[in-house]
Amino acid sequence: MSDHELDRREAARRPPTHYVTYFDRHYLTRGVALLRSLRQHSPDAVVWVICLDEQTRQALGTLDLGNIRLEPLPLLEARDPELAAVRSTRSLLEYYYTLTAPSLLHVLSVEPDIERLVYLDADTYFFADPEPLFDRYHDSSMLLLDHRYAPELADEYKYGRFNVGLLVFNRSDDRLPCLRLWREQCIAWCYDYVEGDRYGDQRYLDEWPELYRGVAVPTERGIGLAPWNLRIHNLMMHGGRLMVDGEPVVHMHFGSTRRITARLYDTGTHRYQLSLSAAARDYVYRPYVRALASAERLLAAKCGINVARDSIRRKRYERFGSLGYASTVLALVATVRRGNLLIA
């Protein structure tokens, strides 16, 4: 029997991977799109969703999205009074940043024997099964994704070398100490600005390779793709499969993508000085905005929900308040001018 076949059989015997994410109504379509992509490519996965408002909990409870476990935010706060106590000291976004480590610890307090625990930002999306890639690193304690900023964006490293959008914690002696320290750090300071060597919950990750054993930084190009690094990679379809630099595309972080109307989306890539290539537009961004539009239709049909249109950070398309239709027109003009417009 070949080594490849042995590895495949060993992987098949391993317990399912557990994923943790959190979002509120502002990210509901993105969260649903993420959950559906994971169900499609990794149907055995167990996904824990920390529901940051009641509308999100009710909506996800109505939908059939696979092996989903819903945990309301008040339950998390009741079990972690120090976390709840800092809520009034931070903006909503900053408080959400503070939740990452407590959310992971909460899941491990419920099921301490989880072999592989993965944190996901709600605005990430899977194009293929991540398990084979994770299996290559099953002997590592943690996986951290380098931002891989394009050279023109080197200043962005002030926000941290590693991206919080996807983190893998394998069962090891370092997992709980790492998460506990990270939680303490975020309880003490977690704000949406750079101060010294701190930014939100993210800059704390920079010290992990020195603090903990077996921290891996994958070299595979198909994971951790994002608008801040797409320009340094070559995307193409090969044999019906989306490839980047000759490797399968697995995972993408769609930071800054926003809905304008039911079918029009702003990719937000101007934020990273990125002009989309034809491959990025047709095979990465267009499938994603179609997934968002499909999630919106599903929520409307099954839950009667008209989802929030924008994020809590950037009210790009709602800032004009009572202008209504005029705000949409202005947003559309700006998006066309930047070359970011996509039709779902």
C-alpha positions as CSV (number, residue, x, y, z in Angstrom):
1,M,0.0,0.0,0.0
2,S,1.4,3.4,-0.9
3,D,2.1,6.2,1.6
4,H,-0.5,8.3,-0.1
5,E,-3.2,5.6,0.4
6,L,-2.1,5.2,4.1
7,D,-2.4,8.9,4.6
8,R,-5.8,8.9,3.0
9,R,-7.1,6.1,5.2
10,E,-5.6,7.6,8.3
11,A,-7.3,11.0,7.6
12,A,-10.7,9.2,7.0
13,R,-10.5,7.7,10.5
14,R,-9.9,11.1,12.2
15,P,-12.7,12.9,14.1
16,P,-14.5,15.7,12.1
17,T,-13.0,19.1,12.2
18,H,-14.9,21.7,14.3
19,Y,-15.2,25.2,12.9
20,V,-16.1,28.4,14.9
21,T,-17.4,31.6,13.4
22,Y,-19.5,34.5,14.6
23,F,-21.6,37.2,13.0
24,D,-24.7,39.4,13.4
25,R,-27.4,40.4,11.0
26,H,-25.0,42.7,9.1
27,Y,-23.0,39.7,8.0
28,L,-25.9,37.2,7.8
29,T,-25.7,36.7,4.0
30,R,-21.9,36.3,4.2
31,G,-22.2,33.9,7.1
32,V,-24.8,31.8,5.2
33,A,-22.6,31.8,2.1
34,L,-19.7,30.6,4.2
35,L,-21.7,27.8,5.8
36,R,-23.1,26.6,2.5
37,S,-19.6,26.5,1.0
38,L,-18.3,24.5,3.9
39,R,-21.2,22.1,3.7
40,Q,-20.6,21.6,0.0
41,H,-16.9,20.9,0.3
42,S,-16.6,19.4,3.7
43,P,-20.0,17.9,4.6
44,D,-18.7,16.1,7.8
45,A,-17.6,19.4,9.4
46,V,-19.2,20.6,12.7
47,V,-19.7,24.3,12.7
48,W,-20.3,26.4,15.8
49,V,-21.8,29.8,15.2
50,I,-21.8,32.4,18.0
51,C,-25.0,34.3,17.1
52,L,-24.4,37.9,17.9
53,D,-28.1,38.9,17.8
54,E,-31.4,37.1,18.0
55,Q,-32.3,37.6,14.4
56,T,-29.2,35.7,13.4
57,R,-30.0,32.8,15.8
58,Q,-33.6,32.5,14.6
59,A,-32.6,32.6,10.9
60,L,-29.9,30.0,11.2
61,G,-32.2,27.8,13.3
62,T,-34.7,27.9,10.4
63,L,-32.3,26.9,7.6
64,D,-30.9,23.5,6.9
65,L,-27.1,24.3,6.7
66,G,-25.6,21.0,7.9
67,N,-24.2,20.1,11.3
68,I,-24.5,23.6,12.8
69,R,-24.5,24.4,16.5
70,L,-25.9,27.7,17.5
71,E,-24.6,29.5,20.6
72,P,-26.2,32.8,21.5
73,L,-23.9,35.6,22.6
74,P,-25.6,36.0,26.0
75,L,-24.6,32.5,26.9
76,L,-21.0,33.2,26.1
77,E,-21.2,36.4,28.2
78,A,-22.8,34.7,31.1
79,R,-20.0,32.2,31.2
80,D,-17.3,34.9,30.9
81,P,-18.3,37.9,33.0
82,E,-15.0,39.7,32.3
83,L,-15.8,39.6,28.6
84,A,-19.3,41.0,29.2
85,A,-17.8,43.8,31.4
86,V,-15.7,45.3,28.7
87,R,-18.5,45.6,26.2
88,S,-19.4,49.2,27.3
89,T,-15.8,50.3,26.9
90,R,-15.6,49.5,23.2
91,S,-17.3,50.1,19.9
92,L,-19.4,47.3,18.6
93,L,-16.7,46.4,16.1
94,E,-14.0,46.4,18.8
95,Y,-16.2,44.2,21.0
96,Y,-16.6,41.8,18.2
97,Y,-12.9,41.6,17.7
98,T,-12.6,40.8,21.5
99,L,-14.9,37.8,21.0
100,T,-12.6,35.6,18.9
101,A,-10.5,33.9,21.7
102,P,-13.5,33.7,24.1
103,S,-15.5,32.0,21.4
104,L,-12.9,29.3,20.8
105,L,-12.5,28.8,24.5
106,H,-16.2,28.5,24.9
107,V,-16.4,25.7,22.3
108,L,-13.5,23.9,24.0
109,S,-15.2,24.2,27.4
110,V,-18.3,22.4,25.9
111,E,-16.3,19.8,23.9
112,P,-12.7,19.7,25.3
113,D,-11.7,16.7,23.2
114,I,-12.0,18.3,19.8
115,E,-9.0,17.3,17.7
116,R,-8.9,20.1,15.2
117,L,-10.5,23.5,15.9
118,V,-10.7,26.1,13.1
119,Y,-11.7,29.7,13.5
120,L,-13.2,31.4,10.4
121,D,-14.2,35.0,9.7
122,A,-17.7,35.2,8.3
123,D,-16.6,36.9,5.1
124,T,-14.4,34.0,4.1
125,Y,-15.4,31.3,1.6
126,F,-14.3,27.8,0.5
127,F,-13.8,26.8,-3.1
128,A,-12.6,23.3,-2.2
129,D,-12.3,20.9,0.7
130,P,-9.7,22.3,3.2
131,E,-9.2,19.0,5.0
132,P,-6.5,17.6,2.8
133,L,-4.4,20.7,3.3
134,F,-5.1,20.7,7.1
135,D,-4.1,17.0,7.2
136,R,-0.6,17.9,5.9
137,Y,-0.1,19.9,9.1
138,H,-1.8,17.6,11.6
139,D,1.4,17.3,13.6
140,S,1.6,21.1,14.0
141,S,0.1,22.8,17.0
142,M,-1.3,25.7,15.1
143,L,-1.6,27.1,11.5
144,L,-1.3,30.8,10.9
145,L,-1.8,32.4,7.5
146,D,0.6,35.1,6.5
147,H,-1.2,38.1,4.9
148,R,1.3,37.9,2.0
149,Y,0.7,41.5,1.2
150,A,1.7,42.7,-2.2
151,P,4.8,44.9,-2.1
152,E,2.8,48.1,-2.7
153,L,0.9,47.3,0.5
154,A,3.9,46.6,2.8
155,D,2.6,49.3,5.2
156,E,-0.4,47.1,5.9
157,Y,1.8,44.9,8.0
158,K,1.3,47.5,10.8
159,Y,-2.0,45.6,11.3
160,G,-0.1,42.3,11.8
161,R,1.8,39.7,9.9
162,F,-0.9,37.0,10.3
163,N,-4.5,37.2,9.4
164,V,-7.1,36.2,11.9
165,G,-9.6,35.2,9.1
166,L,-8.6,31.5,9.4
167,L,-6.8,29.9,12.3
168,V,-6.2,26.2,12.9
169,F,-5.7,24.8,16.4
170,N,-4.8,21.1,16.5
171,R,-5.0,19.3,19.8
172,S,-1.7,20.0,21.7
173,D,-0.3,21.1,25.0
174,D,-0.1,24.7,23.7
175,R,-3.7,25.1,22.5
176,L,-5.3,26.1,25.7
177,P,-2.4,28.2,27.1
178,C,-2.3,30.1,23.8
179,L,-6.1,30.8,23.7
180,R,-6.2,31.8,27.4
181,L,-3.4,34.3,27.0
182,W,-4.9,35.7,23.8
183,R,-8.2,36.1,25.6
184,E,-6.5,37.9,28.5
185,Q,-4.7,40.2,26.1
186,C,-7.9,41.1,24.2
187,I,-9.9,41.7,27.4
188,A,-7.2,44.1,28.4
189,W,-6.8,45.9,25.0
190,C,-8.6,45.3,21.7
191,Y,-9.3,48.4,19.7
192,D,-9.7,49.4,16.1
193,Y,-6.4,51.3,15.8
194,V,-2.7,50.6,16.0
195,E,-1.0,51.3,19.3
196,G,2.6,50.2,19.4
197,D,2.7,46.5,18.6
198,R,-1.1,46.1,19.1
199,Y,-4.0,46.2,16.7
200,G,-7.4,44.7,17.5
201,D,-7.1,41.0,18.2
202,Q,-4.7,40.5,15.3
203,R,-1.2,41.8,16.2
204,Y,-1.0,39.5,19.2
205,L,-0.6,36.6,16.7
206,D,2.8,37.9,15.6
207,E,4.5,36.5,18.7
208,W,3.0,33.0,18.6
209,P,5.8,31.4,16.5
210,E,8.2,32.4,19.3
211,L,5.9,31.5,22.2
212,Y,4.6,28.1,21.1
213,R,6.1,25.0,19.6
214,G,5.0,23.6,16.3
215,V,3.4,26.7,14.8
216,A,3.2,26.3,11.1
217,V,2.7,28.9,8.4
218,P,1.5,27.1,5.3
219,T,3.3,27.8,2.0
220,E,0.3,26.6,-0.1
221,R,-1.0,29.5,-2.2
222,G,-4.6,28.2,-2.4
223,I,-5.4,29.2,1.2
224,G,-5.5,32.7,2.6
225,L,-6.1,34.4,-0.7
226,A,-7.5,37.9,-0.3
227,P,-7.7,41.2,-2.2
228,W,-4.4,42.3,-0.5
229,N,-2.4,39.5,-2.1
230,L,-4.2,38.6,-5.3
231,R,-1.9,40.7,-7.5
232,I,1.1,38.6,-6.6
233,H,-0.6,35.4,-7.7
234,N,-1.7,33.9,-11.1
235,L,-5.3,32.6,-11.2
236,M,-6.5,30.3,-14.0
237,M,-8.9,27.5,-14.7
238,H,-7.3,24.1,-15.4
239,G,-9.2,21.0,-16.1
240,G,-12.4,22.6,-14.7
241,R,-10.6,23.5,-11.4
242,L,-9.7,26.9,-10.2
243,M,-5.9,27.1,-9.7
244,V,-3.5,29.7,-8.2
245,D,0.2,29.5,-9.1
246,G,-0.5,25.9,-10.2
247,E,-2.2,24.9,-6.9
248,P,-5.9,24.4,-6.2
249,V,-7.8,27.4,-4.7
250,V,-9.2,26.4,-1.4
251,H,-10.1,29.5,0.6
252,M,-10.6,33.2,0.0
253,H,-11.1,36.1,2.4
254,F,-13.5,38.6,0.8
255,G,-12.8,41.6,3.0
256,S,-14.5,44.9,1.8
257,T,-17.0,43.2,-0.6
258,R,-20.4,45.0,-0.1
259,R,-23.9,44.8,-1.5
260,I,-25.3,47.9,-3.3
261,T,-28.6,46.5,-4.5
262,A,-30.2,43.1,-4.8
263,R,-27.9,42.3,-7.8
264,L,-25.1,44.9,-7.7
265,Y,-22.0,44.5,-5.5
266,D,-18.9,46.5,-4.9
267,T,-15.8,44.3,-4.5
268,G,-14.1,47.0,-2.5
269,T,-10.8,46.1,-4.1
270,H,-9.7,49.7,-4.6
271,R,-9.0,49.7,-0.9
272,Y,-6.0,47.5,-1.8
273,Q,-5.1,49.2,-5.1
274,L,-6.3,46.1,-6.9
275,S,-7.7,46.0,-10.4
276,L,-9.3,42.6,-10.9
277,S,-8.0,40.4,-13.6
278,A,-10.5,38.6,-15.8
279,A,-9.8,35.3,-13.9
280,A,-10.3,36.9,-10.5
281,R,-13.5,38.6,-11.6
282,D,-15.0,35.6,-13.4
283,Y,-13.9,32.7,-11.2
284,V,-13.4,34.2,-7.7
285,Y,-15.5,37.3,-7.2
286,R,-18.5,36.6,-9.4
287,P,-19.1,33.1,-7.8
288,Y,-18.9,34.8,-4.4
289,V,-21.4,37.6,-5.1
290,R,-23.7,35.0,-6.6
291,A,-23.4,33.0,-3.4
292,L,-24.3,36.2,-1.4
293,A,-27.3,36.9,-3.6
294,S,-28.4,33.3,-3.3
295,A,-28.1,33.5,0.5
296,E,-30.2,36.7,0.5
297,R,-32.9,35.0,-1.5
298,L,-32.9,32.0,0.8
299,L,-33.2,34.2,3.9
300,A,-36.1,36.1,2.3
301,A,-37.9,32.9,1.2
302,K,-37.4,30.8,4.4
303,C,-37.1,33.4,7.1
304,G,-38.9,36.5,5.7
305,I,-35.7,38.5,6.4
306,N,-34.6,41.6,4.5
307,V,-30.9,41.5,5.5
308,A,-28.8,44.5,6.5
309,R,-27.1,46.0,3.5
310,D,-23.7,47.0,4.9
311,S,-21.2,46.3,7.6
312,I,-20.9,47.8,11.1
313,R,-17.6,49.3,10.1
314,R,-18.4,51.0,6.8
315,K,-21.9,52.3,6.2
316,R,-20.8,53.0,2.7
317,Y,-24.3,52.7,1.2
318,E,-26.4,53.9,4.1
319,R,-24.5,57.0,5.2
320,F,-26.8,59.4,3.3
321,G,-29.7,58.4,5.5
322,S,-32.9,60.0,4.3
323,L,-31.6,60.5,0.7
324,G,-32.7,56.9,0.0
325,Y,-32.5,56.3,-3.7
326,A,-30.0,59.0,-4.2
327,S,-27.5,57.2,-1.9
328,T,-27.7,54.1,-4.0
329,V,-27.1,56.1,-7.2
330,L,-24.1,57.8,-5.7
331,A,-22.7,54.6,-4.4
332,L,-23.2,53.0,-7.9
333,V,-21.4,55.9,-9.6
334,A,-18.4,55.6,-7.2
335,T,-18.2,51.8,-7.7
336,V,-18.3,52.0,-11.5
337,R,-15.6,54.7,-11.5
338,R,-13.4,52.5,-9.4
339,G,-14.0,49.5,-11.6
340,N,-15.4,47.4,-8.7
341,L,-18.9,46.8,-9.9
342,L,-20.2,43.2,-10.2
343,I,-23.6,41.9,-11.1
344,A,-24.7,38.8,-9.3
